[in-house]
């Protein structure tokens, strides 16, 4: 019997900046017809991580349950209290 691995929500690590940037760029491919180039990059993601956090969703890799892949992210930053 295979054990089901559930998705996990967590804060992205700085070493994941390239993967977070790639995920954001993939999400904005719909803009490709009017905006040229990438929406963001690893350096910009790292800069944003200095002021806030990227929450990411890890989902198990269908081919290998012991591995996870980033499938969603959101940037969160607290202003004030």
Buried (B, 14 or more C-beta within 10 A) or exposed (E): EEEEBEEEEEEBEEEBBEBBBBBBBEEEEEEEEEEEEEBBBBEBBBEBBEEEBBBBBBBBEEEEEEEBEBEEBEBEEEEEE
